Amino acid sequence: MPNLAQSLQAHDLGHLRIVAEGWGLPMQAANRQQALDFLEAELPPRVAGQLSMLPAEARAALAALAAAGGRLPWAQFTRGFGALRELGAARRDKERPDRAPASTSELLWYRGLLGRAFFDTVDGPQEHAYLPDELLALLPGEAAETGQPFGRPARPEERAEPQPAGDRIVDQACTLLAGLRAGLGETELAAAEDWLLSPHALAALLGAAGLLNAAGQPQPEAAREFLEAPRSRALAALAAAWRASDEFNELRLLPGLQAEGGWENDPQRARDRILAFARSAPPQQWWSLPALIADVKARQPDFQRPNGNYDSWYLRPAAGGEYLRGFAHWDAVDGALIDFTIIGPLHALGLVDLARRGEGKPAAAFRWGAWAEALLEGAPPRGLKKETQLFKVDSQGKVLIPPLAPRAARYLLARFCDWLPRPKEGYAYQISAAGLARAAAQGLEVRQLAALLKKYGEGELPPNLVQALRRWGAQGGQARLGSALVLRVSSAAVLKALRASRAARHLGEPLGPTSALVKPGAGPQVLRALLELGYLGELEEGD
């Protein structure tokens, strides 16, 4: 920090006389240099003797500077302790702002306790408020706060319902990769998982990890390597990509906010600062999330805004409304970013456990998990299970995939099938003619599906399913349902077999040897009956 002489050097003789008068010092200086010499010698002992007599707000401002190592960004300091009016020498001498200071900043300025200068930082030169060295030395007790963690331990009610971290994000990455490859829409993707990160945010992470191309589609070789990797390596790869990425921008992914315009921020810098705040919490101790955010707001509110500028980013509520500009919206933007980073990426990537006050309540506490140390160092964590579980396939072509089935196998299977509502555990798919047609359009062959089910299926495949796949491979679908619920089949034998099955009650009047009406709403039952007979049918929109 500059010393007192360097700090006062920037001021004219009139300002120096105001400083001396404020402290009751009888200065008889004929020129500026004599005034500088006098204050350099007399001011520190006078401050030491009268420091406790300053107003409480002034002592709080000095304590804040001391706690920050002697300096704070000028914008942050004046936001907390009031602005400093810019007055020329003539106006200053006429109005004498020192006798009725408009803010704590003005009181300290005209007492010679506050310096203002540019300092080099990692983000380039920035203007700061600072304490001259001699005056900082008078506040030794205040500087002890610099190593203090942000926030406080969580209270019992804040950690009432723990939510342990896990590795489900590698499964959800598989789901998203398969869904994007299969051409699923936003609504279908949203229903496919209880997402830890939204599909949009997870896609951004997969892009940062090199798993998606510029068009948002899976990179075949990179995706294959990721899906075939052990779960621990896959998780570590995603965590490392998140930590190092300047493309994954949490600020533009904040739930409930909409970013507009081409403004720029530094997501990696903000991420590193938030990690530092969170890592100030002791290991393995539940820590209050609201208290952490409140403490950052009090001590380092400009953590992602090097110049203290709160007007350059265009963010507004997604539901509409005014732009969230100015420090008044810190909680809705900067505070929300800290909250999202901890309950979003940090939790989803297995780094922190969360806890809430009760079911349906937002996360109120966090603690660093068992995998955090390894993941933060870019290493695969220990203790993750292997993917050795097998598929279950029934005679109606429904495939149930348990949670620890190989991800690469599920990715391929999902491209052949219709996606069913997700069961309580694992995933469910339906083999269908429509799914086989989509897969064929992407260059996949039905023999690949048959080999996949044989390799990863539990037990023997149902004979009717084997027969249906063989027939589809040779001829395509053997039956179609139009929108008028008219069944048309490839031969009279297929219709005869269907009429002899339990599905006969769903059939109406015959329209010919290979077609018949289907009763309203009975299309799915007829398709299931066809599959049980070894045929794959298809529902189509018609005129």
C-alpha positions in Angstrom: 0.0 0.0 0.0 1.2 3.6 -0.6 2.5 5.3 2.6 1.0 8.5 4.1 3.4 10.8 2.2 2.5 9.2 -1.1 -1.2 9.4 -0.3 -1.1 13.1 0.6 1.1 14.0 -2.3 -1.8 14.1 -4.7 -3.5 16.9 -2.7 -3.1 20.7 -2.8 -2.3 22.9 0.1 -6.0 23.7 0.8 -6.8 20.0 1.2 -3.9 19.5 3.5 -5.0 22.4 5.7 -8.5 20.8 5.9 -6.9 17.5 7.1 -4.9 19.2 9.8 -7.9 21.2 11.0 -10.0 18.0 11.2 -7.6 16.5 13.6 -7.0 19.7 15.6 -3.4 20.0 14.5 -1.9 23.5 14.7 -0.2 23.5 11.3 1.7 26.7 10.3 2.8 25.8 6.8 3.8 28.4 4.3 3.8 26.0 1.4 2.6 22.6 0.3 5.9 20.8 1.1 6.0 22.1 4.6 2.4 20.9 5.0 3.3 17.4 3.7 6.3 17.2 6.1 4.2 18.3 9.0 1.3 15.9 8.4 3.7 12.9 7.8 5.2 13.5 11.2 2.1 14.5 13.2 -0.9 12.7 11.8 -0.1 9.0 12.7 0.2 9.7 16.5 -2.9 11.9 16.5 -4.9 9.2 14.6 -3.7 6.6 17.0 -4.9 8.6 20.0 -8.3 9.6 18.6 -9.2 6.6 16.4 -11.8 5.4 18.9 -13.5 8.8 18.8 -14.5 8.4 15.2 -18.2 7.7 14.4 -19.2 4.1 14.4 -19.7 4.2 10.6 -16.2 5.5 10.0 -14.7 2.8 12.2 -16.7 0.2 10.3 -15.3 1.5 7.0 -11.8 1.3 8.3 -12.4 -2.2 9.6 -13.7 -3.3 6.2 -10.5 -1.9 4.5 -8.3 -3.6 7.0 -10.1 -6.9 6.7 -9.5 -6.8 2.9 -5.8 -6.3 3.4 -6.0 -2.5 3.3 -7.8 -1.9 0.0 -11.2 -2.4 -1.7 -12.4 -1.7 -5.2 -13.5 2.0 -5.2 -17.0 1.1 -6.6 -17.5 -1.5 -3.8 -16.3 0.8 -1.1 -18.4 3.8 -2.1 -21.4 1.6 -2.6 -21.1 0.5 1.0 -20.0 3.8 2.6 -21.3 6.5 0.3 -20.1 8.5 -2.6 -17.4 11.1 -2.7 -18.5 14.3 -4.3 -16.2 15.5 -7.0 -15.4 19.2 -6.1 -12.8 21.5 -7.5 -10.5 23.4 -5.1 -12.5 26.7 -5.3 -15.8 25.1 -4.6 -14.4 22.8 -1.9 -12.9 25.8 -0.1 -16.2 27.7 -0.4 -18.5 24.9 0.7 -16.2 23.1 3.1 -17.6 19.6 2.7 -15.4 18.4 5.6 -17.6 20.3 8.1 -20.8 18.5 6.9 -19.7 15.3 5.1 -22.4 13.8 2.9 -21.0 10.2 3.5 -18.6 8.2 5.5 -16.3 8.2 2.5 -16.2 12.0 2.6 -15.5 12.1 6.3 -12.5 9.7 5.9 -11.3 11.5 2.8 -11.1 14.9 4.4 -9.5 13.4 7.5 -6.6 12.0 5.4 -7.5 8.4 6.3 -8.7 7.4 2.8 -6.5 7.1 -0.3 -7.7 6.6 -3.9 -5.5 5.0 -6.6 -5.2 2.4 -9.3 -3.7 -0.9 -8.5 -2.7 -3.8 -10.8 -4.9 -6.8 -10.5 -5.4 -10.1 -12.5 -8.0 -8.2 -14.4 -5.8 -5.2 -15.2 -5.5 -1.8 -13.4 -8.5 -1.1 -11.1 -9.3 1.9 -9.0 -9.3 1.2 -5.2 -9.9 2.9 -1.9 -7.0 2.2 0.4 -5.5 2.9 3.8 -2.0 4.3 3.8 0.6 2.0 5.4 1.1 4.0 8.6 -2.7 4.1 9.2 -3.2 0.4 8.4 -0.6 -0.5 11.0 -2.8 1.2 13.6 -5.6 -1.4 13.0 -3.8 -4.7 13.6 -6.8 -6.4 15.3 -9.1 -5.8 12.4 -7.0 -7.7 9.8 -7.5 -11.0 11.6 -10.8 -11.4 9.6 -9.0 -12.1 6.3 -8.8 -15.8 6.9 -12.4 -16.1 8.1 -14.6 -18.5 6.2 -17.6 -17.2 4.3 -20.8 -17.9 6.1 -21.4 -20.2 9.1 -22.1 -23.8 10.0 -25.7 -25.0 9.1 -28.3 -25.1 11.8 -30.0 -28.4 12.4 -33.2 -27.3 10.6 -31.2 -26.3 7.5 -29.8 -29.8 7.2 -32.9 -31.7 8.1 -33.2 -33.6 4.8 -29.8 -34.5 3.2 -29.4 -35.1 -0.5 -26.2 -37.0 -1.0 -24.2 -36.3 -4.2 -23.9 -39.2 -6.7 -22.8 -40.0 -10.2 -26.3 -39.9 -11.9 -25.0 -37.2 -14.2 -23.1 -39.8 -16.3 -26.4 -41.6 -16.9 -28.2 -38.4 -17.7 -25.4 -37.5 -20.1 -26.1 -40.8 -21.8 -29.8 -40.0 -22.0 -29.2 -36.6 -23.5 -26.7 -37.9 -26.1 -29.2 -40.6 -27.1 -32.1 -38.2 -27.2 -30.2 -35.7 -29.3 -29.2 -38.4 -31.7 -32.7 -39.7 -31.9 -34.1 -36.3 -32.6 -36.3 -36.0 -29.5 -37.9 -32.6 -29.0 -37.6 -30.3 -25.9 -40.8 -31.7 -24.3 -39.8 -35.3 -24.8 -36.3 -34.6 -23.4 -37.6 -32.7 -20.4 -39.8 -35.8 -19.5 -37.0 -38.3 -20.0 -35.2 -37.6 -16.7 -35.4 -36.0 -13.3 -32.6 -33.7 -14.5 -29.9 -32.6 -12.1 -29.1 -29.9 -14.7 -31.6 -28.8 -17.3 -31.1 -30.4 -20.7 -30.0 -27.0 -22.0 -27.4 -26.7 -19.2 -26.2 -30.3 -19.6 -25.9 -29.8 -23.3 -23.6 -26.8 -22.7 -21.5 -29.0 -20.4 -21.3 -31.8 -22.9 -20.3 -29.2 -25.5 -17.5 -28.0 -23.2 -16.4 -31.6 -22.8 -16.1 -32.0 -26.6 -19.0 -34.5 -26.8 -21.2 -32.3 -29.0 -20.4 -30.6 -32.2 -21.3 -27.0 -33.2 -24.8 -28.2 -34.3 -25.5 -29.7 -30.9 -25.2 -33.3 -32.1 -23.0 -36.0 -30.5 -19.4 -36.3 -31.8 -19.4 -40.1 -32.6 -15.9 -41.0 -31.5 -15.8 -38.8 -28.4 -19.3 -39.9 -27.3 -18.3 -43.6 -27.7 -15.2 -43.1 -25.6 -17.2 -41.3 -22.9 -19.9 -43.9 -22.8 -17.5 -46.8 -22.7 -15.3 -45.3 -20.0 -15.7 -46.4 -16.4 -18.2 -44.3 -14.5 -15.4 -42.7 -12.3 -13.5 -41.6 -15.4 -16.6 -40.3 -17.1 -17.5 -38.3 -14.0 -14.0 -36.9 -13.7 -14.0 -35.9 -17.4 -17.2 -33.9 -16.9 -15.9 -32.2 -13.7 -12.6 -31.3 -15.4 -14.4 -29.9 -18.4 -16.6 -27.7 -16.2 -13.7 -26.4 -14.2 -11.6 -25.4 -17.2 -14.3 -24.2 -19.5 -14.8 -20.6 -20.5 -17.7 -21.6 -22.8 -19.9 -23.1 -20.0 -21.4 -19.8 -18.8 -23.4 -20.3 -15.6 -24.6 -16.7 -15.7 -26.4 -17.2 -19.0 -27.8 -20.5 -17.7 -29.4 -19.2 -14.5 -32.9 -20.7 -14.1 -35.6 -18.1 -14.3 -33.5 -15.5 -16.0 -33.1 -14.6 -19.7 -29.9 -13.1 -21.0 -30.1 -10.7 -23.9 -27.5 -9.0 -26.1 -23.8 -9.7 -26.8 -22.3 -8.6 -23.5 -19.4 -10.6 -22.2 -18.5 -11.9 -18.7 -15.8 -14.2 -17.4 -17.5 -17.4 -16.3 -14.2 -19.1 -15.4 -13.2 -16.3 -13.0 -16.6 -16.2 -11.4 -16.5 -20.0 -11.0 -13.1 -20.0 -9.4 -14.2 -17.3 -6.9 -17.3 -19.2 -6.0 -15.3 -22.4 -5.5 -13.0 -20.4 -3.2 -15.9 -19.1 -1.2 -17.4 -22.6 -0.8 -14.0 -24.2 0.0 -13.6 -21.8 2.9 -16.1 -24.1 4.6 -14.4 -26.8 6.7 -14.4 -30.3 5.1 -17.2 -32.6 6.0 -19.1 -29.9 7.8 -22.6 -28.9 6.8 -22.5 -25.2 5.9 -25.4 -22.8 5.5 -25.9 -21.8 1.9 -28.0 -18.6 2.5 -25.4 -17.5 5.1 -22.5 -18.1 2.6 -24.3 -16.0 0.0 -25.1 -13.2 2.5 -21.4 -13.1 3.6 -20.1 -12.9 0.1 -22.5 -10.0 -0.5 -21.2 -8.2 2.6 -17.5 -8.9 2.0 -16.8 -9.5 -1.7 -20.0 -8.5 -3.6 -18.0 -7.7 -6.8 -16.5 -11.1 -7.1 -17.6 -11.5 -10.8 -17.6 -7.7 -11.6 -14.0 -6.5 -11.6 -14.9 -2.9 -12.1 -17.9 -2.9 -9.9 -20.2 -2.2 -12.9 -23.8 -3.4 -12.4 -25.2 -1.9 -15.5 -23.5 -3.7 -18.4 -25.2 -7.1 -18.4 -28.7 -7.4 -19.8 -30.6 -10.0 -17.7 -34.3 -10.0 -17.0 -36.8 -12.5 -15.5 -37.8 -15.1 -18.0 -41.4 -14.3 -17.3 -40.8 -10.7 -18.4 -40.1 -7.5 -16.6 -37.4 -4.9 -16.3 -33.7 -5.6 -16.7 -32.0 -6.5 -13.5 -29.4 -3.7 -13.5 -27.8 -2.0 -10.5 -26.6 -3.3 -7.2 -30.2 -3.5 -5.9 -30.6 -6.7 -7.9 -27.4 -8.4 -6.5 -29.5 -11.2 -4.9 -31.4 -11.9 -8.1 -28.2 -12.1 -10.2 -24.9 -12.5 -8.3 -26.5 -14.3 -5.3 -28.5 -16.5 -7.6 -25.3 -17.4 -9.5 -23.6 -18.6 -6.3 -26.7 -20.6 -5.4 -27.0 -22.2 -8.9 -23.3 -23.1 -9.0 -23.5 -25.0 -5.7 -26.9 -26.7 -6.1 -26.3 -27.2 -9.9 -22.9 -28.1 -11.2 -21.2 -28.7 -7.9 -23.9 -31.1 -6.7 -24.6 -32.7 -10.1 -20.9 -33.5 -10.6 -20.6 -35.3 -7.3 -18.6 -32.6 -5.4 -21.1 -31.5 -2.7 -23.9 -33.0 -0.8 -27.0 -30.8 -0.3 -29.6 -30.6 2.5 -32.9 -28.9 2.8 -35.3 -27.9 5.5 -37.9 -30.4 4.4 -39.5 -32.1 1.4 -40.1 -29.6 -1.4 -38.0 -26.9 0.1 -34.9 -25.4 -1.6 -31.4 -26.5 -0.6 -30.3 -24.6 2.5 -27.0 -26.3 3.3 -24.1 -28.1 1.6 -21.0 -30.0 2.5 -18.0 -31.2 0.5 -18.5 -34.9 -0.4 -16.2 -37.9 -0.4 -15.3 -37.5 -4.0 -14.6 -33.8 -3.9 -10.8 -33.9 -3.4 -10.2 -36.3 -6.2 -12.5 -34.5 -8.7 -11.1 -31.1 -7.9 -7.6 -32.5 -8.7 -8.9 -33.9 -12.0 -8.6 -37.6 -10.8 -11.3 -40.3 -11.0 -12.8 -40.9 -7.6 -12.8 -44.3 -5.9 -15.9 -46.4 -5.0 -18.1 -46.0 -8.0 -19.9 -49.2 -9.1 -19.3 -51.1 -12.3 -21.9 -51.3 -15.1 -22.7 -55.0 -15.1 -26.5 -55.2 -15.0 -28.5 -56.7 -17.9 -31.6 -55.7 -19.8 -35.0 -57.3 -19.3 -37.0 -57.9 -22.5 -40.6 -59.1 -22.6 -42.7 -60.7 -25.3 -44.3 -57.3 -26.1 -41.0 -55.7 -27.0 -40.7 -53.7 -23.8 -37.1 -53.3 -22.6 -36.3 -52.4 -19.0 -32.8 -51.2 -18.4 -31.5 -51.2 -14.8 -29.4 -48.2 -13.5 -26.1 -50.0 -13.8 -26.4 -51.4 -17.3 -23.6 -50.4 -19.7 -24.3 -46.8 -20.9 -22.9 -47.5 -24.4 -25.5 -50.3 -24.8 -28.4 -48.1 -23.6 -27.3 -45.3 -25.9 -27.5 -47.6 -28.9 -30.7 -49.4 -27.8 -32.5 -46.0 -27.3 -32.0 -45.1 -30.9 -34.0 -48.2 -32.0 -37.0 -47.7 -29.7 -39.8 -45.5 -28.6 -39.1 -43.9 -25.2 -41.5 -44.9 -22.4 -42.2 -43.0 -19.2 -39.3 -43.6 -16.9 -39.8 -46.2 -14.1 -38.8 -45.6 -10.5 -35.3 -47.0 -11.3 -33.6 -47.4 -14.6 -35.2 -46.8 -18.0 -37.9 -48.3 -20.2 -38.1 -48.5 -24.0 -40.5 -50.0 -26.5 -39.3 -51.8 -29.7 -41.5 -50.6 -32.5 -41.6 -50.4 -36.3 -41.4 -46.6 -36.1 -38.3 -46.8 -33.9 -36.6 -49.3 -36.3 -37.4 -47.0 -39.2 -35.8 -44.0 -37.5 -32.8 -46.1 -36.7 -32.6 -47.3 -40.3 -32.7 -43.7 -41.6 -29.6 -43.1 -39.5 -27.7 -46.1 -41.0 -28.4 -48.6 -38.2 -29.5 -52.1 -39.0 -32.0 -54.4 -37.2 -29.3 -57.1 -36.8 -27.4 -54.6 -34.6 -30.4 -54.4 -32.3 -30.8 -58.2 -32.3 -27.1 -58.7 -31.4 -27.4 -56.0 -28.7 -30.4 -57.7 -27.0 -28.7 -61.0 -27.2 -25.5 -59.7 -25.6 -27.0 -57.6 -22.9 -30.4 -59.2 -22.4 -31.2 -61.3 -19.4 -31.9 -64.9 -20.5 -33.2 -65.9 -23.9 -35.1 -63.4 -26.0 -38.9 -64.1 -26.5 -39.2 -66.2 -29.8 -42.0 -63.9 -31.1 -39.7 -60.9 -30.8 -36.8 -62.7 -32.5 -39.2 -63.6 -35.3 -40.6 -60.1 -35.5 -37.2 -58.5 -35.8 -36.2 -61.1 -38.5 -39.3 -60.3 -40.5 -38.9 -56.6 -40.2 -35.3 -56.9 -41.3 -36.4 -58.7 -44.4 -39.7 -56.9 -45.3 -40.1 -53.9 -43.0 -43.3 -53.5 -41.0 -46.0 -56.1 -41.7 -49.0 -53.9 -40.7 -50.0 -50.3 -40.5 -52.8 -48.4 -38.8 -54.0 -45.2 -40.5 -55.6 -42.3 -38.7 -59.1 -43.7 -39.6 -58.1 -46.8 -37.6 -58.0 -49.0 -40.6 -55.7 -52.0 -40.3 -53.9 -53.0 -43.5 -51.6 -56.1 -43.4 -49.2 -57.7 -45.8 -51.2 -60.9 -46.2 -54.5 -62.5 -45.4 -52.7 -65.0 -43.1 -51.6 -62.1 -40.8 -55.2 -60.9 -40.5 -56.5 -64.4 -40.0 -54.0 -65.0 -37.2 -55.0 -61.7 -35.6 -58.7 -62.5 -35.7 -57.9 -65.8 -33.9 -56.1 -64.0 -31.1 -57.5 -62.2 -28.1 -57.2 -59.0 -30.1 -60.2 -60.0 -32.2 -62.6 -58.0 -30.0 -60.8 -54.9 -31.1 -61.3 -55.5 -34.8 -64.4 -54.2 -36.7 -65.8 -55.0 -40.1 -63.5 -56.5 -42.7 -62.7 -54.2 -45.7 -61.0 -56.9 -47.7 -58.8 -59.9 -47.3 -55.9 -57.8 -45.9 -57.7 -54.9 -44.1 -60.2 -54.3 -41.4 -61.6 -51.5 -39.3 -60.2 -51.1 -35.8 -62.4 -49.9 -33.0 -61.7 -46.4 -31.7 -58.9 -46.2 -29.1 -57.9 -49.9 -29.7 -54.8 -49.2 -31.9 -52.2 -49.9 -29.2 -53.8 -53.2 -28.2 -53.8 -54.4 -31.8 -50.1 -53.5 -32.2 -49.3 -55.4 -29.1 -51.2 -58.4 -30.3 -49.4 -58.3 -33.6 -46.1 -58.3 -31.8 -47.1 -61.3 -29.7 -47.8 -63.1 -33.0 -44.3 -62.1 -34.3 -45.2 -59.1 -36.4 -44.3 -55.4 -36.0 -47.0 -52.9 -36.8 -47.1 -49.2 -37.1 -49.5 -46.3 -36.3 -49.6 -43.6 -38.9 -51.3 -40.2 -39.3 -53.7 -40.3 -42.4 -56.1 -38.1 -44.2 
